[in-house]
Amino acid sequence: MKIGITCYPVYGGSGVVATELGKALARRGHRIHFIAYSLPFRLDHVTENISFHEVRVNAYPLFEYPPYSLALTSTMVDVVRYEQLDLLHVHYAIPHATSAVLARQILEREGLHVPVVTTLHGTDITIVGQDPSFAPVVKYSINESDGVTAVSDYLRQETREHFGIERDIEVIPNFIDTSRFRPANKEHFKRALCPNGEKVLVHVSNFRPIKHAPEVVQVFHRLREEGHAVKLLLVGDGPDRATAEHLARRLGVYEDVRFLGKQDPVEEILSIADVFLMPSGSETFGLAALEAMGCGVPVVCSHIGGLPELVIDGETGFLCPLGDIEAFTDRTRRLLVDEELHRRMAEASLARAHGLFDVDRIVPQYEAYYETVRARVLAQA
């Protein structure tokens, strides 16, 4: 198939999943056309079966805010016309689904019928979508899509409850490339960072306030006060990075915290981690946690959203009440001091991630869904 994929090309879960999906589909022989305002973060270069089409937004004095959604629609129309796409797959409801639905309507006037599949990832429903200024557009775009998927049962339920949507929503979970996210011997790297045999805590996010990154620093500080030999690695960048840095300095632990910024080969960092911390206030799936599990790292995370569908409490990690620093500290401490518990949870994490969420298990679900949606649309044309 010839498939157009649109996503936010920045450091974040939805963009990562969309990009990795496109790369996997290309390896399976499909022609993939990424349509976005810049090259997706995980698409470091264009390869065989992959093309990139940049959305250009021209600035006019009339527009205080350049109309990206309309420029995206026009680019989609052009790519479908000239590349003869079979399907548009958009990630995130607004503005991508809205633009795709409008593009489809324009193309229908020309006798072209291109199905639109929308994948819901999280904040497009749980935060942005519930803003009264966006909610009607989100609901319309979901209902007008030819197919809709969600990355977790939790997100499917949230979508139905908050928007009153009764249409079918297919749950297809996020995935990892297990040839990449797997345990690796990086002892030389770990010794360089931890010359005295310290344990390593890791947090990966886009440092938005909803990720609660400063709470990771608080947990680390408590463990250090108790005398535990630990280091903290914080991967990513965003609004709360400065807050986390200031807190680390104020608490006197900054010298043992490394702010590594955005890192593409994150699996190398996860390979030296002992515990992965995710105190998020909203997670509809938790891709970063899955990547950690794929590297055999137990996860300590908030008991919210779709995380209980991924992390099995007491088996692959621990689920803690949201904002409960004491609980996060206690569960992390247990993994640091109990080697047998850590071994069991590391093995269980690896088995769950590789057994249920491998790319070669999930991508065929998308392929089958594409075929189902396309057949239905063509039958109705």
Secondary structure as GFF3:
##gff-version 3
##sequence-region A 1 381
A	DSSP	beta_strand	2	6	.	.	.	ID=ss1
A	DSSP	alpha_helix	13	27	.	.	.	ID=ss2
A	DSSP	beta_strand	31	36	.	.	.	ID=ss3
A	DSSP	beta_strand	50	54	.	.	.	ID=ss4
A	DSSP	alpha_helix	68	83	.	.	.	ID=ss5
A	DSSP	beta_strand	87	91	.	.	.	ID=ss6
A	DSSP	pi_helix	93	97	.	.	.	ID=ss7
A	DSSP	alpha_helix	98	108	.	.	.	ID=ss8
A	DSSP	beta_strand	116	120	.	.	.	ID=ss9
A	DSSP	alpha_helix	123	126	.	.	.	ID=ss10
A	DSSP	three_ten_helix	128	130	.	.	.	ID=ss11
A	DSSP	alpha_helix	135	144	.	.	.	ID=ss12
A	DSSP	beta_strand	147	150	.	.	.	ID=ss13
A	DSSP	alpha_helix	153	163	.	.	.	ID=ss14
A	DSSP	beta_strand	170	171	.	.	.	ID=ss15
A	DSSP	alpha_helix	187	193	.	.	.	ID=ss16
A	DSSP	beta_strand	199	204	.	.	.	ID=ss17
A	DSSP	three_ten_helix	209	211	.	.	.	ID=ss18
A	DSSP	alpha_helix	213	225	.	.	.	ID=ss19
A	DSSP	beta_strand	230	235	.	.	.	ID=ss20
A	DSSP	alpha_helix	241	250	.	.	.	ID=ss21
A	DSSP	three_ten_helix	254	256	.	.	.	ID=ss22
A	DSSP	beta_strand	257	261	.	.	.	ID=ss23
A	DSSP	alpha_helix	266	270	.	.	.	ID=ss24
A	DSSP	beta_strand	275	278	.	.	.	ID=ss25
A	DSSP	alpha_helix	287	294	.	.	.	ID=ss26
A	DSSP	beta_strand	299	302	.	.	.	ID=ss27
A	DSSP	alpha_helix	307	310	.	.	.	ID=ss28
A	DSSP	beta_strand	317	320	.	.	.	ID=ss29
A	DSSP	alpha_helix	325	337	.	.	.	ID=ss30
A	DSSP	alpha_helix	339	356	.	.	.	ID=ss31
A	DSSP	alpha_helix	359	380	.	.	.	ID=ss32
###
